[in-house]
Amino acid sequence: MEISLLLSVLAAVLLLLILVMRYKIPAFLALLLSCFVVGLLANHPIEDIFKSIQTGVGNTLGFVAVVIGLGSLLGGFLEATAGAEVLAQKFITLFGEKKASWALLIAGFLIAIPVFFDVAFIILIPVVYSLQRKSGKSILLYALPLLAGLAITHAFIPPTPGPVAVAQILDASIGWVIIFGFLVGVPTAIVSGIIFPHYISTKIYGTAPELVLEEPLSNRPKLRHVLLIIGWPLGWIVLATLIKSLNWESSLPDILQTTIQLIGHPFGALLSANFVAWIVFRLHYHIDSSKLLEISNRSLQPVGLIILLTATGGAFKQLLIDTETGTIITNLVHSSGISILLFAFIISALVRLIQGSATVAMITSAGLTAPLLTDAISDPKKALIVIVIASGASIFSHVNDSGFWLVSKYLGLNEKDTLRSWSLMTLVLALIGFLMSTLISLWIS
């Protein structure tokens, strides 16, 4: 019985990979079909399969849809008003062109919190081109730090879709995910975004290609407003998490307790941040309300697929729990002596390497890891597992990943040099992320 249940999971994962890779079936449909395969092969009653899917989708979407939607709206404001470029240019001015790599790393790290990875990269690539042409050095010296900052934040720090989705599937605290995202992300960024680019830029010389890039709106915000919009939700969420963890709530005045509980929840933090952004751009930069509405509507368009994919990840997890397959996986992992962190990293990395999508890798790994988590595992430990899954899903981007071709195109590199630079950087990123997470896990219960 146990072997047949494990084989059902293996068959479902293989079906997912074949459908996505070989037949180019949308991952949402492929993952949903995999849910049915798990249920049918586990001899789960048909009615119960539908109930499990409905429960898994509902439990996941109730949180994820709101957070990803509000986060995308916030990113849309900064994208349309060139907030990302403002941030990068200010940091370059502050650090100086000699330390432009650091400036781009920090700018990428911050701007990818509200703005999608590929959008942020396309917006900021003119800054990289300008620096390369001025210095005459390899474009990798400037592009890879930016890409490292973007990739790390996109994978590690909510409200970006990946960590939000995994956190919900694992029932992890968003506040703790943000905290560990920064603790793991900073040293990971330094190694993959500063040390590695300085080495590889001496081996591969690339120049800025001539590409026609779209110009954003001319109403460019001030740096303090960009930092306010990015920092507002993160600050409130982290504050609420720390106060709760330290049991300081009872010592605060009632009005302050209520305020922190309201705005410190991810819903309240992101909702209020959107109104802050709307007020700032409407009053300080006189952007017409109809234009802001247009920006908002456009920014919501990419989130539909992500939300549906995340929902099916929740359904996949629920099928594993309801068919008791998750219990068997749990017992197998525990008896093998493999730690949950290592299991989560390996599964996430394997799925990413095979089929290319970091999001699919994160959600698949989260579904398989969720049954391993017991009530005895603390919120900080669950959040750290989210970071480990994100690290595995970031590993060695290559030809089956759309990001590989985006980087190749915009940096003017052939496939070999893209593998030697961008792909190796993501490998370093994943391994350092896992190493830092493992070290931190030794200090938390």
C-alpha positions as CSV (number, residue, x, y, z in Angstrom):
1,M,0.0,0.0,0.0
2,E,2.7,2.4,1.0
3,I,4.7,1.7,-2.2
4,S,1.6,2.2,-4.4
5,L,1.0,5.6,-2.7
6,L,4.6,6.7,-3.3
7,L,4.4,5.6,-6.9
8,S,1.3,7.7,-7.3
9,V,3.2,10.8,-6.3
10,L,6.1,9.9,-8.5
11,A,3.7,9.3,-11.4
12,A,2.0,12.7,-10.8
13,V,5.3,14.6,-10.7
14,L,6.6,12.8,-13.8
15,L,3.3,13.6,-15.6
16,L,3.7,17.3,-14.6
17,L,7.2,17.5,-15.9
18,I,6.3,15.7,-19.2
19,L,3.3,17.9,-19.9
20,V,5.1,21.1,-19.2
21,M,8.4,20.3,-20.9
22,R,7.4,18.0,-23.8
23,Y,3.9,19.2,-24.7
24,K,4.0,22.8,-23.4
25,I,0.8,22.4,-21.5
26,P,0.2,25.4,-19.1
27,A,1.6,24.5,-15.7
28,F,-1.7,25.3,-14.1
29,L,-3.5,22.6,-16.1
30,A,-0.6,20.1,-15.7
31,L,-0.5,20.5,-12.0
32,L,-4.3,20.2,-11.7
33,L,-4.2,17.0,-13.7
34,S,-1.4,15.7,-11.4
35,C,-3.7,16.2,-8.5
36,F,-6.3,13.9,-10.1
37,V,-3.5,11.3,-10.8
38,V,-2.5,11.3,-7.1
39,G,-6.1,10.9,-6.0
40,L,-7.0,8.2,-8.5
41,L,-3.9,6.1,-8.1
42,A,-4.3,6.3,-4.3
43,N,-7.9,4.9,-4.7
44,H,-9.3,8.1,-3.2
45,P,-13.1,8.3,-3.8
46,I,-13.9,10.6,-6.8
47,E,-16.1,12.9,-4.7
48,D,-13.3,13.2,-2.1
49,I,-10.8,14.1,-4.9
50,F,-13.0,17.1,-5.9
51,K,-13.5,18.1,-2.2
52,S,-9.7,17.9,-1.6
53,I,-9.0,20.1,-4.6
54,Q,-11.7,22.6,-3.6
55,T,-10.4,22.7,0.0
56,G,-6.8,23.1,-1.1
57,V,-7.6,25.8,-3.6
58,G,-9.9,27.7,-1.3
59,N,-7.5,27.7,1.7
60,T,-4.6,28.8,-0.5
61,L,-6.3,31.5,-2.5
62,G,-8.0,33.1,0.5
63,F,-4.6,34.6,1.4
64,V,-2.4,34.4,-1.7
65,A,-4.8,36.2,-4.1
66,V,-5.1,39.3,-1.9
67,V,-1.3,39.6,-1.1
68,I,-0.1,39.0,-4.7
69,G,-2.8,41.3,-6.1
70,L,-2.0,44.1,-3.7
71,G,1.8,43.6,-4.2
72,S,1.4,43.7,-8.0
73,L,-0.5,47.0,-7.8
74,L,2.2,48.5,-5.7
75,G,4.8,47.4,-8.2
76,G,2.8,48.8,-11.0
77,F,3.1,52.3,-9.6
78,L,6.9,52.2,-9.3
79,E,7.2,50.6,-12.8
80,A,5.2,53.2,-14.6
81,T,6.7,56.2,-12.8
82,A,10.3,55.0,-13.3
83,G,10.8,54.6,-9.5
84,A,13.2,51.7,-10.1
85,E,15.5,53.8,-12.3
86,V,15.4,56.7,-9.8
87,L,16.5,54.3,-7.1
88,A,19.3,52.9,-9.1
89,Q,20.6,56.3,-10.3
90,K,20.5,57.7,-6.7
91,F,22.5,54.8,-5.4
92,I,25.1,55.1,-8.2
93,T,25.4,58.8,-7.3
94,L,25.8,57.9,-3.6
95,F,28.3,55.1,-4.1
96,G,30.2,56.6,-7.1
97,E,30.8,54.8,-10.4
98,K,33.8,52.9,-9.0
99,K,31.4,51.1,-6.7
100,A,28.5,51.0,-9.1
101,S,28.3,47.2,-8.7
102,W,27.3,47.7,-5.1
103,A,24.8,50.4,-6.1
104,L,23.1,48.1,-8.6
105,L,23.0,45.2,-6.3
106,I,21.3,47.2,-3.6
107,A,18.9,48.8,-6.1
108,G,18.0,45.5,-7.5
109,F,17.5,44.0,-4.1
110,L,15.1,46.7,-3.1
111,I,13.2,47.3,-6.3
112,A,12.3,43.6,-6.8
113,I,10.3,43.6,-3.6
114,P,7.3,45.2,-5.4
115,V,8.3,44.9,-9.1
116,F,8.5,41.6,-11.0
117,F,12.0,40.3,-11.8
118,D,11.8,40.6,-15.6
119,V,10.1,44.0,-15.6
120,A,12.6,45.4,-13.1
121,F,15.5,44.1,-15.2
122,I,14.2,45.6,-18.4
123,I,13.5,49.0,-16.7
124,L,17.0,49.1,-15.2
125,I,19.1,47.7,-18.1
126,P,19.7,51.2,-19.6
127,V,21.6,52.2,-16.4
128,V,23.8,49.1,-16.9
129,Y,24.4,50.0,-20.6
130,S,25.3,53.6,-19.6
131,L,27.9,52.4,-17.0
132,Q,29.4,49.9,-19.4
133,R,29.9,52.5,-22.2
134,K,31.4,55.0,-19.8
135,S,33.8,52.6,-18.1
136,G,34.6,50.3,-21.0
137,K,34.6,47.3,-18.7
138,S,32.7,44.1,-19.2
139,I,28.9,44.5,-19.0
140,L,28.9,41.6,-16.6
141,L,30.5,43.7,-13.9
142,Y,27.3,45.8,-13.7
143,A,24.6,43.4,-15.0
144,L,25.3,40.5,-12.7
145,P,25.1,42.5,-9.4
146,L,21.7,43.9,-10.6
147,L,20.5,40.4,-11.6
148,A,21.6,38.9,-8.3
149,G,19.8,41.6,-6.3
150,L,16.6,41.1,-8.4
151,A,16.8,37.3,-8.3
152,I,17.4,37.0,-4.6
153,T,14.6,39.4,-3.6
154,H,12.2,37.9,-6.2
155,A,12.7,34.4,-4.7
156,F,13.2,35.3,-1.0
157,I,11.2,38.3,0.1
158,P,7.3,38.8,0.0
159,P,5.2,40.2,-1.5
160,T,6.8,38.6,-4.6
161,P,4.6,35.7,-5.6
162,G,7.0,32.8,-5.1
163,P,7.7,33.2,-1.3
164,V,4.1,34.2,-0.7
165,A,2.8,31.1,-2.3
166,V,5.2,28.8,-0.5
167,A,4.6,30.5,2.8
168,Q,0.8,29.9,2.4
169,I,1.2,26.2,1.5
170,L,3.5,25.7,4.4
171,D,1.5,27.9,6.8
172,A,4.6,30.0,7.5
173,S,4.5,33.6,8.8
174,I,5.1,36.2,6.1
175,G,6.8,38.4,8.7
176,W,9.4,35.7,9.5
177,V,9.9,35.0,5.8
178,I,10.8,38.6,5.3
179,I,13.2,38.6,8.2
180,F,15.0,35.5,7.1
181,G,14.8,36.6,3.5
182,F,17.0,39.6,4.4
183,L,19.3,37.6,6.8
184,V,20.0,35.0,4.1
185,G,19.7,37.3,1.1
186,V,22.3,39.8,2.1
187,P,25.3,37.5,2.4
188,T,24.0,35.5,-0.6
189,A,23.8,38.8,-2.6
190,I,27.4,39.8,-1.7
191,V,28.9,36.4,-2.8
192,S,26.8,35.9,-6.0
193,G,26.4,39.6,-6.8
194,I,29.8,41.1,-6.0
195,I,32.5,38.5,-5.6
196,F,31.4,36.2,-8.5
197,P,30.8,39.1,-11.0
198,H,34.2,40.6,-10.3
199,Y,35.8,37.2,-11.1
200,I,33.8,36.3,-14.2
201,S,33.9,39.8,-15.7
202,T,37.7,39.3,-16.1
203,K,37.0,36.0,-18.0
204,I,34.1,37.2,-20.3
205,Y,34.1,40.6,-21.9
206,G,30.7,41.9,-23.1
207,T,29.6,45.3,-24.4
208,A,26.2,47.0,-24.2
209,P,24.2,46.0,-27.3
210,E,22.1,48.4,-29.2
211,L,18.5,47.8,-28.2
212,V,15.4,50.0,-28.4
213,L,13.9,50.3,-25.0
214,E,10.6,51.8,-24.0
215,E,10.6,55.0,-22.0
216,P,8.6,55.1,-18.8
217,L,6.5,58.1,-17.7
218,S,8.3,61.4,-17.2
219,N,6.9,62.0,-13.7
220,R,9.8,60.5,-11.9
221,P,9.4,60.3,-8.1
222,K,11.9,61.4,-5.5
223,L,14.0,58.8,-3.7
224,R,12.3,59.3,-0.4
225,H,8.9,58.5,-1.9
226,V,10.2,55.3,-3.6
227,L,11.7,54.1,-0.3
228,L,8.5,55.0,1.5
229,I,6.4,52.9,-0.9
230,I,8.8,49.9,-0.7
231,G,9.5,50.1,3.0
232,W,5.9,50.8,4.3
233,P,4.5,47.3,4.1
234,L,7.7,45.5,5.0
235,G,8.2,47.7,8.1
236,W,4.7,47.2,9.4
237,I,4.7,43.4,8.8
238,V,8.1,42.9,10.5
239,L,7.1,45.2,13.4
240,A,4.0,43.2,14.0
241,T,5.8,39.9,13.8
242,L,8.6,40.9,16.2
243,I,6.1,42.3,18.8
244,K,4.1,39.1,18.7
245,S,7.1,36.9,18.9
246,L,8.5,38.9,21.9
247,N,5.1,38.9,23.7
248,W,5.1,42.7,23.9
249,E,1.5,43.1,22.8
250,S,0.1,43.3,26.4
251,S,2.5,46.1,27.3
252,L,1.3,48.4,24.5
253,P,-1.6,50.9,24.8
254,D,-4.8,49.5,23.3
255,I,-4.9,52.0,20.4
256,L,-1.3,51.0,19.4
257,Q,-2.1,47.3,19.7
258,T,-5.1,47.7,17.4
259,T,-3.1,49.8,14.9
260,I,-0.2,47.3,14.7
261,Q,-2.6,44.3,14.4
262,L,-4.5,46.1,11.6
263,I,-1.6,47.5,9.5
264,G,0.9,44.9,10.5
265,H,-1.1,42.1,8.9
266,P,0.0,41.6,5.3
267,F,-3.5,42.6,4.0
268,G,-3.5,45.8,6.0
269,A,0.2,46.6,5.3
270,L,-0.2,46.2,1.5
271,L,-3.6,47.8,1.3
272,S,-2.4,50.9,3.2
273,A,0.8,51.0,1.1
274,N,-1.3,51.2,-2.1
275,F,-3.3,54.1,-0.7
276,V,0.0,55.8,0.3
277,A,1.3,55.3,-3.2
278,W,-1.9,56.6,-4.8
279,I,-1.9,59.7,-2.6
280,V,1.9,60.4,-3.2
281,F,1.6,60.1,-7.0
282,R,-1.7,62.0,-7.2
283,L,-0.8,64.9,-4.9
284,H,3.0,65.3,-5.3
285,Y,3.3,64.4,-8.9
286,H,-0.2,65.4,-10.2
287,I,-0.7,62.1,-12.1
288,D,-4.3,62.1,-13.2
289,S,-6.6,59.6,-11.4
290,S,-7.6,58.0,-14.7
291,K,-3.9,57.4,-15.4
292,L,-3.4,55.8,-12.0
293,L,-6.4,53.6,-12.7
294,E,-4.9,52.6,-16.0
295,I,-1.6,51.7,-14.3
296,S,-3.5,49.7,-11.7
297,N,-5.5,47.7,-14.2
298,R,-2.4,46.9,-16.3
299,S,-0.4,45.8,-13.2
300,L,-3.0,43.2,-12.3
301,Q,-2.9,41.5,-15.7
302,P,0.2,39.2,-15.0
303,V,-1.1,37.9,-11.6
304,G,-3.9,35.7,-12.8
305,L,-1.8,32.8,-14.0
306,I,0.4,33.0,-10.8
307,I,-2.6,32.9,-8.6
308,L,-4.1,29.9,-10.4
309,L,-0.8,28.1,-10.3
310,T,-0.5,28.7,-6.6
311,A,-4.0,27.5,-6.0
312,T,-3.3,24.2,-7.7
313,G,-0.2,23.9,-5.5
314,G,-2.5,24.1,-2.5
315,A,-4.7,21.5,-4.0
316,F,-1.7,19.2,-4.6
317,K,-0.7,19.5,-1.0
318,Q,-4.3,18.8,0.2
319,L,-4.4,15.6,-1.9
320,L,-1.2,14.4,-0.3
321,I,-2.6,15.0,3.1
322,D,-6.1,13.5,2.5
323,T,-4.8,10.4,0.8
324,E,-2.3,10.0,3.6
325,T,0.5,9.9,1.0
326,G,2.1,12.8,2.9
327,T,2.3,10.7,6.1
328,I,4.2,8.0,4.1
329,I,6.6,10.6,2.7
330,T,7.1,12.0,6.2
331,N,8.0,8.6,7.6
332,L,10.3,7.8,4.7
333,V,12.2,11.1,5.1
334,H,12.5,10.7,8.8
335,S,13.7,7.1,8.6
336,S,16.2,8.0,5.9
337,G,17.8,10.6,8.2
338,I,17.5,13.4,5.6
339,S,16.7,16.7,7.2
340,I,13.6,18.6,6.1
341,L,15.8,21.4,4.9
342,L,17.8,19.2,2.6
343,F,14.8,17.3,1.3
344,A,13.0,20.6,0.4
345,F,16.2,22.0,-1.3
346,I,16.8,18.8,-3.3
347,I,13.2,18.5,-4.6
348,S,13.0,22.2,-5.5
349,A,16.3,22.1,-7.2
350,L,15.6,19.0,-9.2
351,V,12.2,20.2,-10.5
352,R,13.8,23.6,-11.4
353,L,16.7,21.9,-13.3
354,I,14.3,19.6,-15.2
355,Q,11.5,21.9,-16.3
356,G,12.9,25.4,-15.9
357,S,10.2,27.4,-14.0
358,A,11.2,28.6,-10.6
359,T,7.6,29.1,-9.6
360,V,6.6,25.6,-10.6
361,A,9.6,24.2,-8.7
362,M,8.7,26.2,-5.6
363,I,5.0,25.2,-5.6
364,T,5.7,21.5,-6.3
365,S,8.4,21.4,-3.6
366,A,6.1,23.1,-1.1
367,G,3.3,20.6,-1.8
368,L,5.7,17.7,-1.1
369,T,7.3,19.3,1.9
370,A,4.1,20.5,3.6
371,P,3.1,17.0,5.0
372,L,6.5,16.8,6.7
373,L,5.7,19.8,8.9
374,T,4.2,19.1,12.4
375,D,2.8,21.4,15.0
376,A,6.1,21.1,16.8
377,I,7.9,23.0,14.0
378,S,8.0,26.7,15.0
379,D,7.0,29.7,12.8
380,P,10.7,30.8,12.3
381,K,11.7,27.2,11.2
382,K,8.8,27.1,8.7
383,A,9.9,30.5,7.3
384,L,13.4,29.2,6.9
385,I,12.1,26.2,4.9
386,V,10.4,28.7,2.6
387,I,13.9,30.3,2.0
388,V,15.4,26.9,1.4
389,I,12.8,26.0,-1.2
390,A,13.4,29.4,-2.9
391,S,17.1,28.7,-2.9
392,G,16.6,25.4,-4.6
393,A,14.2,26.9,-7.2
394,S,16.8,29.5,-8.1
395,I,19.5,27.0,-9.0
396,F,21.3,27.0,-12.4
397,S,19.0,28.8,-14.7
398,H,19.7,27.3,-18.2
399,V,18.2,26.9,-21.7
400,N,14.8,25.7,-20.4
401,D,14.2,28.9,-18.4
402,S,12.8,32.0,-20.1
403,G,15.0,34.1,-17.8
404,F,18.1,32.6,-19.5
405,W,17.1,34.0,-22.8
406,L,16.0,37.3,-21.4
407,V,19.5,37.8,-19.9
408,S,21.2,36.5,-23.1
409,K,19.3,39.0,-25.3
410,Y,19.7,42.1,-23.2
411,L,23.4,41.5,-22.4
412,G,24.2,40.5,-26.0
413,L,25.8,37.2,-24.9
414,N,25.9,33.8,-26.7
415,E,24.6,30.7,-25.0
416,K,28.0,29.5,-23.9
417,D,28.8,32.8,-22.2
418,T,25.3,33.1,-20.7
419,L,25.8,29.7,-19.1
420,R,29.3,30.7,-17.8
421,S,28.0,33.9,-16.3
422,W,24.3,34.1,-15.5
423,S,23.8,30.3,-15.0
424,L,26.8,29.9,-12.8
425,M,25.7,33.0,-10.8
426,T,22.3,31.4,-10.0
427,L,24.1,28.2,-9.0
428,V,26.3,30.2,-6.5
429,L,23.2,32.0,-5.3
430,A,21.3,28.8,-4.6
431,L,24.2,27.1,-2.8
432,I,25.0,30.1,-0.6
433,G,21.3,30.6,0.1
434,F,21.0,27.0,1.3
435,L,24.3,27.2,3.3
436,M,23.2,30.3,5.1
437,S,19.7,28.9,5.8
438,T,21.3,25.7,7.3
439,L,23.6,27.8,9.5
440,I,20.7,29.9,10.8
441,S,18.7,26.8,11.4
442,L,21.3,25.7,14.0
443,W,20.3,28.8,16.1
444,I,16.5,28.5,16.0
445,S,14.2,25.9,17.4
